[in-house]
Amino acid sequence: MKEGVLMFSYTYDDDIKVSLPVPHIDAPKLFPLIKNSGETISTWLPWAKNLQTVSDEESFLKMVLKNFGTGDSLNCVVHFQDQPVGMISLNKIDKANNCADIGYWLGSEWTHRGIMHRAVSAIIAIGFTEYHLNKITIEADVNNLASNKVAEKLNFHLDGTKREALKYSDYKFGDMNEWSLLKKEWQKIN
């Protein structure tokens, strides 16, 4: 891969685009978003507290590009009006069972604008049309109201709650709602 070359980009609407990261360009922009979002992000995503430098973020972005190359995941930068505001991913792409789960985060100054709702809509479309998935899931801590609302508004089905499914950095466990959307359900509304 030649550095600086954007290999993949998907435009959802006039404001929202998701694209593969360009580590040396995106890391210096994403790192402050994570750090400035402090407790908002780290409450739900334990890895955020371990991120210490722009170099750490750049290393992470390089790693996700390798995972993209092997077909294991698709991690994209979420752009709002051509500005990086967060990330979204299809994780654990299971080719044998045609399923994957979605993960995402958004800088706290960009919340309550419908950005993540549209970014998740974009990654769903990519998952069902480009990756030929049959099922996409979202796991959200039962107390993460914003993430649960995104899943609900996008017509995901609440399959159930997994008790104490995630250990946070404070060694407390969180119950996780598991939401799913099947391709045939998505096709009915799109």
Secondary structure as UniProt FT lines:
FT   TURN            3..4
FT   STRAND          9..11
FT   STRAND          16..19
FT   HELIX           23..42
FT   TURN            43..44
FT   HELIX           46..50
FT   HELIX           54..70
FT   STRAND          74..80
FT   TURN            81..82
FT   STRAND          83..94
FT   TURN            95..98
FT   STRAND          99..106
FT   HELIX           108..110
FT   HELIX           115..129
FT   STRAND          135..141
FT   TURN            142..143
FT   HELIX           145..153
FT   TURN            154..155
FT   STRAND          157..167
FT   TURN            169..170
FT   STRAND          173..182
FT   HELIX           183..189
//
